Amino acid sequence: MTTNQQNLRGKVAVVAGATRGAGRGIALALGEAGATVYCTGRSVRGNPSDMKRTETIDETAEFVTQRGGKGIAVRVDHTVESEVKALFERIRQEQNGQLDILINDVWGGDDLAEWGKSFWELSLDKGRLMLERAIFSHIITSRYGVPLMIERNQGIIMEITDGDSANYRGNLFYDLVKASVIRLAVAMSEELRGKYNITAFALTPGFLRSEWMLDHFGVTEANWRDAITKEPYFAESETPHFIGRAVAALAADPNIAEKSGKTLATWHLAQEYGFTDADGRQPHWANFFAARQAEAKLKKD
């Protein structure tokens, strides 16, 4: 997508959890398409969240503006009802109540997931916090954002998840979070269908090559392929721009209501809408994963 394809100009979006990763990629793509994007999260310049990352919503908003949209950074802890309520009251005032796109991408669980442990060994405190940050935050955000859409009888709600199948994701709390936001999309679509022109669905990336993941493997975007020797599945990873372009394509689709209640994946949407990742590739995570699993099974047999 290029800056002369600004088919979302005049649209207003909220990307909840726009500090980094998929949220930042989505915000930038919406900006590229000309939208006004409220970039929310907890990390601002001079006051990072407890995750202690360097990325901020201020940077994200500036990148949105640089790409042709209008980026507005608003510090919001989406687990705090009063802060979420204040966000949408501000949008009501500044945008005359217009809200076209709501992206629920709040996560905040990178430091909470305890991989390699059985469910009876997990920290309940960390698990409870993950559920609050990554599920209940979405519920609070939709609770105060969707009424703006209802007033204008239009809008799109996207729940960002991980995986489009029922396969277990390797950690009880992580799996519960990602499956639950899919159910949030299903539930919202059921309650909205036939009453309002508002579409809700879930969207997953493949193996996301986020800032955190690059740091985890000790590589940068310039030399990310060096990490394949450590993690062969990283070969089919995708940048946050890929899911961003998926969101921009979906938001511009006049037939978006047909996707209500579904769980969509970047690899299928890239084929449907014809977009590519930042490097021109069209990674297909499902096919790649299935092929690797089949190879492993053959070697085992």
C-alpha positions as CSV (number, residue, x, y, z in Angstrom):
1,M,0.0,0.0,0.0
2,T,1.3,3.5,-0.9
3,T,0.4,6.9,0.3
4,N,-1.6,7.6,-2.9
5,Q,-4.0,4.9,-1.9
6,Q,-5.6,6.8,0.9
7,N,-9.0,5.0,0.8
8,L,-9.5,5.4,4.6
9,R,-9.1,9.2,4.6
10,G,-11.9,10.7,6.8
11,K,-12.1,7.5,8.9
12,V,-11.4,7.5,12.7
13,A,-9.7,4.5,14.3
14,V,-8.6,3.5,17.8
15,V,-5.7,1.1,18.0
16,A,-5.7,-0.1,21.6
17,G,-2.2,-1.4,22.3
18,A,-0.4,0.6,19.6
19,T,3.0,0.9,21.3
20,R,4.8,-1.9,19.4
21,G,4.4,-5.1,17.5
22,A,1.1,-5.8,15.7
23,G,-0.5,-2.7,17.2
24,R,2.1,-0.4,15.8
25,G,2.1,-2.1,12.4
26,I,-1.7,-1.8,12.3
27,A,-1.6,1.9,13.3
28,L,1.0,2.7,10.6
29,A,-1.0,0.9,7.9
30,L,-4.1,2.8,8.8
31,G,-2.2,6.0,8.7
32,E,-0.8,5.1,5.3
33,A,-4.4,4.7,4.2
34,G,-5.2,8.3,5.4
35,A,-7.0,7.5,8.7
36,T,-7.0,9.5,11.9
37,V,-5.6,7.0,14.4
38,Y,-5.7,7.2,18.2
39,C,-2.7,5.3,19.4
40,T,-3.2,4.1,22.9
41,G,-1.1,2.2,25.4
42,R,0.9,2.7,28.6
43,S,4.4,3.6,27.4
44,V,5.0,7.3,26.7
45,R,8.2,9.3,26.5
46,G,9.8,9.6,29.9
47,N,7.3,7.1,31.4
48,P,7.6,3.5,30.1
49,S,5.3,0.7,31.3
50,D,6.5,-2.0,33.6
51,M,7.6,-3.9,30.5
52,K,10.5,-1.4,30.3
53,R,10.6,-1.4,26.5
54,T,11.9,1.7,24.6
55,E,8.9,1.9,22.2
56,T,6.3,4.5,22.9
57,I,2.9,5.5,21.6
58,D,4.3,8.9,20.9
59,E,6.6,7.4,18.3
60,T,3.8,5.3,16.8
61,A,1.6,8.4,16.4
62,E,4.4,10.3,14.8
63,F,5.0,7.5,12.3
64,V,1.3,7.5,11.5
65,T,1.4,11.2,10.7
66,Q,4.6,10.8,8.6
67,R,2.8,8.2,6.5
68,G,-0.1,10.5,5.6
69,G,-2.6,9.9,8.4
70,K,-3.1,11.8,11.6
71,G,-1.6,10.1,14.7
72,I,-2.9,11.0,18.1
73,A,-1.1,9.5,21.1
74,V,-3.2,9.0,24.3
75,R,-1.8,7.3,27.3
76,V,-4.4,4.8,28.5
77,D,-4.2,1.8,30.8
78,H,-7.0,-0.3,29.3
79,T,-7.5,-2.2,32.5
80,V,-8.5,1.0,34.2
81,E,-12.2,1.8,33.4
82,S,-12.0,5.5,34.1
83,E,-9.1,5.9,31.6
84,V,-10.9,4.0,28.9
85,K,-14.1,6.0,29.5
86,A,-12.1,9.3,29.3
87,L,-10.5,8.1,26.0
88,F,-13.9,7.7,24.2
89,E,-15.3,10.9,25.8
90,R,-12.3,12.7,24.2
91,I,-13.1,11.1,20.8
92,R,-16.7,12.1,21.1
93,Q,-15.6,15.7,21.6
94,E,-12.8,15.8,19.1
95,Q,-14.4,13.7,16.3
96,N,-18.0,14.6,16.9
97,G,-18.6,11.0,18.1
98,Q,-17.2,9.4,15.0
99,L,-15.4,6.0,15.5
100,D,-15.1,3.8,12.5
101,I,-12.5,1.2,13.5
102,L,-11.7,-0.3,16.9
103,I,-8.6,-2.6,17.2
104,N,-8.4,-4.5,20.4
105,D,-4.7,-5.4,20.5
106,V,-3.8,-4.9,24.2
107,W,-1.6,-7.7,25.4
108,G,1.1,-6.8,28.0
109,G,1.9,-10.5,28.7
110,D,5.4,-11.0,27.3
111,D,6.9,-11.0,30.8
112,L,4.0,-13.0,32.3
113,A,4.0,-16.1,30.1
114,E,5.9,-19.0,31.7
115,W,6.8,-21.3,28.9
116,G,7.9,-24.9,29.6
117,K,5.8,-25.2,32.7
118,S,2.7,-27.4,33.3
119,F,-0.4,-25.6,34.3
120,W,-0.1,-26.8,37.9
121,E,3.3,-25.1,38.1
122,L,2.3,-21.7,36.8
123,S,2.2,-18.5,38.9
124,L,-1.5,-17.7,39.6
125,D,-0.6,-14.0,40.1
126,K,1.0,-13.8,36.7
127,G,-1.8,-15.7,35.1
128,R,-4.5,-13.5,36.7
129,L,-2.7,-10.3,35.6
130,M,-2.4,-11.7,32.0
131,L,-6.1,-12.4,31.9
132,E,-6.9,-8.9,33.2
133,R,-4.5,-7.2,30.7
134,A,-5.3,-9.3,27.6
135,I,-9.0,-10.2,28.0
136,F,-10.8,-7.9,30.4
137,S,-9.0,-4.9,28.9
138,H,-10.7,-5.7,25.6
139,I,-14.1,-6.0,27.2
140,I,-13.7,-2.6,28.9
141,T,-12.5,-1.0,25.7
142,S,-15.4,-2.4,23.6
143,R,-17.9,-1.5,26.4
144,Y,-17.1,2.2,26.0
145,G,-16.1,2.3,22.3
146,V,-18.9,0.4,20.6
147,P,-21.7,2.8,21.8
148,L,-20.1,5.5,19.6
149,M,-20.5,3.1,16.7
150,I,-24.0,2.3,17.6
151,E,-25.0,6.0,17.6
152,R,-23.8,6.2,14.0
153,N,-24.9,2.7,13.0
154,Q,-21.5,1.8,11.5
155,G,-18.2,0.4,12.5
156,I,-15.6,-2.4,12.5
157,I,-14.3,-4.2,15.6
158,M,-11.2,-6.4,15.3
159,E,-9.9,-8.6,18.0
160,I,-6.2,-9.5,17.6
161,T,-5.4,-13.0,18.6
162,D,-2.8,-15.7,17.9
163,G,-3.8,-18.7,15.8
164,D,-7.0,-19.5,13.8
165,S,-7.4,-23.1,14.9
166,A,-8.3,-24.9,18.1
167,N,-4.7,-26.2,18.5
168,Y,-3.3,-25.7,22.0
169,R,-0.8,-22.8,22.2
170,G,1.6,-24.3,24.7
171,N,0.7,-22.4,27.9
172,L,-2.6,-22.6,29.8
173,F,-3.0,-18.8,30.4
174,Y,-1.7,-17.8,27.0
175,D,-4.0,-20.2,25.3
176,L,-6.9,-19.0,27.4
177,V,-6.2,-15.4,26.5
178,K,-5.9,-16.0,22.7
179,A,-9.0,-18.3,22.6
180,S,-11.0,-15.9,24.7
181,V,-10.6,-12.9,22.4
182,I,-11.8,-15.0,19.6
183,R,-14.9,-15.7,21.6
184,L,-15.3,-12.0,22.3
185,A,-15.5,-11.4,18.6
186,V,-18.0,-14.2,18.1
187,A,-20.2,-12.9,21.0
188,M,-20.1,-9.3,19.8
189,S,-20.9,-10.3,16.3
190,E,-23.9,-12.3,17.5
191,E,-25.3,-9.4,19.5
192,L,-24.7,-6.8,16.8
193,R,-25.9,-8.9,13.8
194,G,-29.2,-7.8,12.4
195,K,-29.4,-4.8,14.7
196,Y,-26.5,-2.6,13.6
197,N,-24.2,-2.1,10.7
198,I,-21.2,-3.1,12.8
199,T,-18.9,-6.0,12.1
200,A,-16.8,-7.8,14.7
201,F,-14.3,-10.5,14.0
202,A,-10.9,-11.9,15.1
203,L,-7.6,-11.6,13.2
204,T,-4.3,-13.4,13.7
205,P,-0.8,-12.9,12.3
206,G,1.5,-15.8,11.8
207,F,4.9,-16.0,13.5
208,L,5.2,-12.2,14.2
209,R,8.6,-10.7,13.8
210,S,8.0,-8.1,16.5
211,E,10.6,-5.9,18.2
212,W,10.4,-8.1,21.2
213,M,10.9,-11.3,19.2
214,L,13.9,-9.7,17.3
215,D,15.5,-8.8,20.7
216,H,14.7,-12.3,22.0
217,F,16.8,-13.9,19.2
218,G,19.5,-11.2,19.3
219,V,18.9,-10.0,15.7
220,T,17.5,-6.9,13.9
221,E,15.2,-6.6,11.0
222,A,18.3,-6.2,8.8
223,N,19.7,-9.6,9.7
224,W,16.7,-11.5,11.1
225,R,17.4,-14.6,9.0
226,D,20.4,-15.3,11.2
227,A,17.9,-16.4,13.9
228,I,16.6,-19.2,11.7
229,T,19.5,-21.4,12.9
230,K,18.2,-21.0,16.5
231,E,14.5,-21.3,15.5
232,P,13.8,-22.9,12.1
233,Y,10.2,-21.8,12.2
234,F,11.4,-18.2,12.1
235,A,12.0,-18.6,8.4
236,E,8.3,-17.9,7.7
237,S,8.0,-15.1,10.2
238,E,6.2,-11.9,9.2
239,T,6.7,-8.2,10.2
240,P,4.0,-6.2,11.9
241,H,3.5,-4.4,8.6
242,F,1.9,-7.6,7.2
243,I,-1.0,-7.6,9.7
244,G,-1.2,-3.9,9.4
245,R,-1.8,-4.2,5.7
246,A,-4.4,-6.9,6.4
247,V,-6.3,-4.5,8.7
248,A,-6.2,-1.7,6.1
249,A,-7.5,-4.0,3.4
250,L,-10.3,-5.2,5.6
251,A,-11.3,-1.7,6.7
252,A,-11.6,-0.6,3.1
253,D,-13.7,-3.7,2.0
254,P,-17.3,-2.7,1.3
255,N,-18.3,-6.3,1.9
256,I,-16.7,-6.5,5.3
257,A,-20.0,-7.6,6.9
258,E,-19.5,-11.0,5.3
259,K,-16.6,-11.7,7.7
260,S,-18.6,-11.1,10.8
261,G,-17.8,-13.5,13.6
262,K,-15.0,-15.2,11.8
263,T,-11.4,-15.7,12.7
264,L,-9.2,-14.4,9.9
265,A,-5.5,-14.9,9.2
266,T,-3.0,-12.7,7.5
267,W,-1.8,-15.5,5.1
268,H,-5.3,-16.0,3.7
269,L,-6.1,-12.3,3.5
270,A,-2.8,-11.6,1.6
271,Q,-4.0,-13.9,-1.1
272,E,-7.5,-12.5,-1.1
273,Y,-6.6,-8.8,-1.2
274,G,-3.2,-9.1,-2.9
275,F,-1.0,-7.3,-0.4
276,T,2.6,-8.3,0.6
277,D,4.8,-7.9,3.6
278,A,7.4,-5.1,3.8
279,D,9.9,-7.2,1.9
280,G,7.6,-8.2,-0.9
281,R,6.9,-11.7,0.5
282,Q,3.6,-13.3,1.2
283,P,4.4,-15.6,4.1
284,H,1.9,-18.4,4.6
285,W,2.3,-19.5,8.2
286,A,-0.3,-22.4,8.1
287,N,1.2,-24.1,5.1
288,F,4.8,-23.7,6.4
289,F,3.9,-25.0,9.8
290,A,2.1,-28.0,8.4
291,A,5.0,-28.8,6.1
292,R,7.5,-28.6,9.0
293,Q,5.3,-30.8,11.2
294,A,5.0,-33.4,8.4
295,E,8.8,-33.4,7.9
296,A,9.3,-33.9,11.6
297,K,6.8,-36.8,11.7
298,L,8.6,-38.5,8.8
299,K,12.0,-38.3,10.5
300,K,10.5,-39.7,13.7
301,D,8.9,-42.6,11.9
